[in-house]
Amino acid sequence: MRVIKIILILIQSAPLLHAQNLATSSPYSMFGLGEYAYGLHGQNSAMGGVAYGIRNPWFINTENPAGLAGLEMNKLYFNASIFLKSENYKSEGEKNDAVTGNCSAFTIAGKISPWWTTAIGLSPYTSVGYLFKDKRPLEGTPGSFVNSTYEGEGGISQLSFTNSIELNKSLSIGANIGYLFGSSTQKETQDIMAVENEMSSRACYSDFGIQYNYRKNSHTSFTFGAVYGLKQKVSVKSKITVKTITDPVEVDNKKTAQYIPQFFGVGGAVKHHKTTYALDY
């Protein structure tokens, strides 16, 4: 019953996490679905985000779902992560300094049986957050300029269900099945008009992983892993509002599609005593 209550709390946290999804101040987040969120867990974030070859009894590895097999029996794992980062941008002599932070992941995991491990998690998938200004010459009118302000906020969250199957003591496979959801607002304001684009995104996704672990002795082990993700179609509903000084508000609603490309990755890790060396590609 306690596990079911925690899962319900996690699902009920989805609107809060999405509402607080401002996790970047990068102008590059205005393109596509936003800036991809990675390195959500402190353990692998401190090592550059490596995860494909990580197998640790205290690490809920959802980047390579096969890594969940490293968790121990008769334990319920809970992970909550937060982050804080400072960003600095400079364009045409103008500087922008920003500090952003957020809750980055909520995950619970545990072994259902000696060979089956499962986890459910909620985390940001992409983030949109930017504010910058631009000044351009007005075409056909020498000496005149148009001032533009670009703003954006929001992003996409992911609710994931991860499972790992241990084929033997060394080899395990796993899969992530999840749901992407979220919305973002992008606005461009000029001297006499403003264009606002509200986008709502939905998609299902899946990716897969495999890991091989070799324990040389009680102090040294080697782990090799690989992951593969399918190309995913993201359904986007867009509502565009145009406001001017003299004309009434015009609204345009349309449905579009964007795609998350397929991906693959390989990695390995060597653990010797309390030190871990890892490399991902």
C-alpha positions as CSV (number, residue, x, y, z in Angstrom):
1,M,0.0,0.0,0.0
2,R,2.8,2.4,0.8
3,V,4.3,1.9,-2.7
4,I,0.9,2.7,-4.3
5,K,0.5,5.9,-2.2
6,I,4.0,7.1,-3.3
7,I,3.1,6.4,-7.0
8,L,-0.1,8.4,-6.6
9,I,1.8,11.3,-5.0
10,L,4.3,11.2,-7.9
11,I,1.5,11.3,-10.5
12,Q,-0.2,14.2,-8.7
13,S,3.1,16.1,-8.7
14,A,3.0,16.3,-12.5
15,P,1.2,19.6,-12.8
16,L,3.5,21.2,-10.2
17,L,6.6,20.0,-11.9
18,H,5.3,21.2,-15.3
19,A,4.3,24.6,-13.8
20,Q,7.8,25.0,-12.5
21,N,9.5,23.8,-15.6
22,L,11.6,26.9,-16.1
23,A,15.1,25.4,-16.1
24,T,17.0,27.5,-18.6
25,S,17.6,31.0,-19.8
26,S,19.3,30.0,-23.1
27,P,18.1,31.8,-26.3
28,Y,18.7,28.5,-28.1
29,S,15.6,27.1,-26.2
30,M,13.4,29.0,-28.6
31,F,14.0,26.5,-31.4
32,G,12.2,23.2,-31.8
33,L,10.8,21.6,-28.6
34,G,13.3,23.5,-26.4
35,E,16.5,22.8,-24.6
36,Y,17.0,19.1,-23.8
37,A,17.3,18.3,-20.1
38,Y,20.1,15.9,-19.2
39,G,22.2,14.9,-16.2
40,L,19.1,15.0,-13.9
41,H,20.6,12.9,-11.2
42,G,23.4,14.2,-9.0
43,Q,25.4,11.0,-9.2
44,N,25.9,11.0,-12.9
45,S,25.6,14.8,-13.4
46,A,28.8,15.2,-11.4
47,M,30.5,12.9,-14.0
48,G,29.3,14.8,-17.2
49,G,26.0,12.8,-17.4
50,V,27.5,9.4,-18.1
51,A,25.0,6.5,-17.5
52,Y,25.1,3.9,-20.2
53,G,27.7,1.8,-18.4
54,I,26.8,2.7,-14.9
55,R,25.6,-0.1,-12.6
56,N,25.3,0.8,-9.0
57,P,23.2,-0.6,-6.1
58,W,22.3,3.0,-5.1
59,F,21.7,4.6,-8.5
60,I,18.3,4.5,-10.3
61,N,19.6,4.4,-13.8
62,T,16.8,5.3,-16.2
63,E,19.1,6.5,-19.0
64,N,20.1,2.9,-19.6
65,P,17.1,1.0,-18.3
66,A,19.1,-2.2,-18.1
67,G,21.1,-0.6,-15.3
68,L,18.2,-0.9,-12.9
69,A,19.2,-4.6,-12.5
70,G,22.0,-3.3,-10.2
71,L,19.6,-2.4,-7.5
72,E,19.3,-4.6,-4.4
73,M,16.4,-6.9,-3.4
74,N,14.1,-6.0,-0.5
75,K,14.7,-2.2,-0.8
76,L,12.5,0.6,-2.0
77,Y,14.5,3.4,-3.6
78,F,13.3,7.0,-3.8
79,N,15.2,9.8,-5.6
80,A,14.4,13.5,-5.7
81,S,16.8,15.9,-7.4
82,I,17.2,19.6,-7.6
83,F,19.7,21.7,-9.6
84,L,21.0,25.3,-9.7
85,K,23.0,26.7,-12.6
86,S,24.3,30.1,-13.7
87,E,24.3,31.1,-17.4
88,N,26.0,34.0,-19.1
89,Y,25.3,35.3,-22.6
90,K,26.7,38.2,-24.7
91,S,25.4,39.5,-28.0
92,E,26.4,42.8,-29.7
93,G,27.9,44.1,-26.5
94,E,24.8,43.3,-24.4
95,K,25.2,40.9,-21.5
96,N,22.7,38.6,-19.9
97,D,23.4,36.9,-16.6
98,A,20.8,34.5,-15.2
99,V,20.5,31.9,-12.4
100,T,18.0,29.2,-12.9
101,G,17.0,26.2,-10.7
102,N,14.3,23.6,-10.4
103,C,13.2,20.2,-9.2
104,S,14.8,18.0,-11.9
105,A,13.5,14.5,-11.1
106,F,11.2,12.4,-8.9
107,T,11.8,8.6,-9.1
108,I,10.9,5.5,-7.1
109,A,12.2,2.0,-7.9
110,G,12.4,-1.5,-6.5
111,K,12.8,-5.1,-7.4
112,I,9.5,-7.0,-8.0
113,S,11.4,-10.3,-8.1
114,P,15.1,-11.3,-8.1
115,W,15.2,-10.9,-11.9
116,W,12.7,-8.0,-12.4
117,T,13.3,-4.4,-11.4
118,T,10.9,-1.5,-12.1
119,A,10.8,2.2,-11.6
120,I,8.4,5.1,-12.3
121,G,9.6,8.7,-12.6
122,L,8.7,12.2,-13.5
123,S,11.2,14.7,-14.8
124,P,11.6,17.6,-17.3
125,Y,12.3,16.5,-20.9
126,T,12.8,19.9,-22.5
127,S,12.8,23.5,-21.2
128,V,12.0,26.8,-22.8
129,G,13.1,30.0,-21.1
130,Y,14.6,33.1,-22.7
131,L,14.3,36.9,-22.8
132,F,16.4,39.0,-25.1
133,K,16.0,42.2,-27.2
134,D,16.9,43.0,-30.8
135,K,17.2,46.3,-32.7
136,R,17.1,46.2,-36.5
137,P,17.0,48.8,-39.3
138,L,13.5,49.6,-40.7
139,E,13.6,48.6,-44.4
140,G,13.0,51.5,-46.7
141,T,13.5,54.1,-44.0
142,P,17.1,55.1,-43.4
143,G,18.0,56.0,-39.8
144,S,14.9,54.3,-38.4
145,F,14.9,51.1,-36.3
146,V,12.5,48.5,-35.0
147,N,12.9,47.3,-31.4
148,S,11.9,43.7,-30.8
149,T,11.6,41.7,-27.6
150,Y,11.6,37.9,-27.6
151,E,10.2,36.0,-24.6
152,G,9.6,32.3,-24.0
153,E,8.7,29.9,-21.1
154,G,7.5,26.4,-20.5
155,G,8.7,23.0,-21.7
156,I,7.9,19.3,-21.9
157,S,7.8,16.9,-18.9
158,Q,8.0,13.1,-19.1
159,L,6.3,10.5,-17.1
160,S,8.3,7.2,-17.5
161,F,7.8,3.6,-16.6
162,T,11.1,1.7,-16.6
163,N,11.6,-2.1,-16.4
164,S,14.8,-4.2,-16.3
165,I,15.0,-8.0,-16.8
166,E,18.1,-9.8,-15.5
167,L,18.8,-12.7,-17.9
168,N,21.7,-13.9,-15.7
169,K,24.1,-12.5,-13.2
170,S,26.0,-10.6,-15.8
171,L,23.6,-9.7,-18.6
172,S,20.4,-7.6,-18.3
173,I,18.0,-5.8,-20.7
174,G,15.6,-3.0,-20.1
175,A,13.0,-0.7,-21.6
176,N,11.6,2.8,-21.0
177,I,8.0,3.5,-21.9
178,G,6.7,7.0,-21.3
179,Y,4.5,9.9,-22.0
180,L,5.6,13.4,-22.9
181,F,3.3,16.3,-22.2
182,G,3.6,20.1,-21.7
183,S,3.1,23.5,-23.1
184,S,5.2,26.6,-23.9
185,T,4.6,30.2,-24.8
186,Q,6.7,32.2,-27.2
187,K,6.1,35.9,-27.7
188,E,7.6,38.5,-30.0
189,T,6.8,42.1,-29.3
190,Q,7.6,45.0,-31.6
191,D,6.8,48.7,-31.4
192,I,3.3,48.4,-32.8
193,M,2.4,44.7,-32.5
194,A,2.9,41.5,-30.6
195,V,2.7,37.9,-31.8
196,E,2.2,35.2,-29.2
197,N,2.4,31.5,-29.9
198,E,1.0,29.0,-27.4
199,M,2.0,25.4,-28.1
200,S,0.8,22.2,-26.4
201,S,2.8,19.0,-27.0
202,R,1.9,15.4,-26.5
203,A,3.7,12.1,-27.4
204,C,4.4,8.5,-26.4
205,Y,8.0,7.3,-26.5
206,S,10.1,4.2,-25.9
207,D,13.8,3.4,-25.7
208,F,15.8,0.2,-24.9
209,G,19.0,-0.8,-23.2
210,I,21.4,-3.6,-22.5
211,Q,24.2,-4.0,-20.0
212,Y,26.9,-6.6,-19.4
213,N,28.6,-6.6,-16.0
214,Y,31.8,-8.5,-15.2
215,R,33.1,-8.6,-11.6
216,K,36.8,-9.4,-11.5
217,N,37.0,-9.5,-7.8
218,S,35.4,-7.9,-4.7
219,H,37.1,-4.6,-5.5
220,T,37.0,-4.3,-9.3
221,S,34.2,-4.6,-11.9
222,F,33.7,-3.8,-15.5
223,T,30.3,-2.8,-17.1
224,F,29.5,-2.2,-20.8
225,G,26.1,-0.9,-22.0
226,A,24.3,0.3,-25.1
227,V,21.0,2.1,-25.7
228,Y,18.7,2.7,-28.6
229,G,15.7,5.1,-28.9
230,L,13.0,5.0,-31.6
231,K,12.1,8.1,-33.7
232,Q,9.1,9.7,-32.0
233,K,6.4,11.9,-33.4
234,V,5.3,14.8,-31.2
235,S,1.8,16.2,-31.8
236,V,1.8,20.0,-31.3
237,K,-1.2,22.2,-31.1
238,S,-0.4,25.8,-31.8
239,K,-2.5,28.9,-31.1
240,I,-1.2,32.1,-32.6
241,T,-2.5,35.4,-31.4
242,V,-1.6,38.7,-33.2
243,K,-2.3,42.0,-31.4
244,T,-1.8,45.4,-33.0
245,I,-2.7,49.0,-32.0
246,T,-5.4,49.5,-34.7
247,D,-6.6,46.0,-35.7
248,P,-8.5,43.6,-33.6
249,V,-7.0,40.4,-32.2
250,E,-6.5,37.6,-34.8
251,V,-6.3,34.0,-33.7
252,D,-5.0,31.1,-35.7
253,N,-5.2,27.5,-34.5
254,K,-3.4,24.7,-36.2
255,K,-1.9,21.3,-35.5
256,T,1.6,20.4,-36.5
257,A,4.1,17.6,-35.8
258,Q,7.7,17.7,-34.7
259,Y,10.0,14.7,-34.3
260,I,12.4,13.4,-31.7
261,P,15.1,11.7,-33.8
262,Q,16.2,8.1,-33.2
263,F,19.4,7.7,-31.2
264,F,21.9,5.2,-30.0
265,G,24.7,5.2,-27.5
266,V,27.3,3.0,-26.0
267,G,29.3,3.3,-22.8
268,G,31.5,1.6,-20.3
269,A,32.6,1.9,-16.7
270,V,35.3,0.6,-14.5
271,K,34.7,0.5,-10.7
272,H,37.8,0.0,-8.5
273,H,37.3,0.3,-4.8
274,K,35.4,3.6,-4.3
275,T,36.4,5.2,-7.6
276,T,34.4,4.9,-10.9
277,Y,35.8,5.7,-14.4
278,A,33.2,5.9,-17.2
279,L,32.9,6.9,-20.8
280,D,29.8,7.4,-23.0
281,Y,29.3,8.0,-26.7
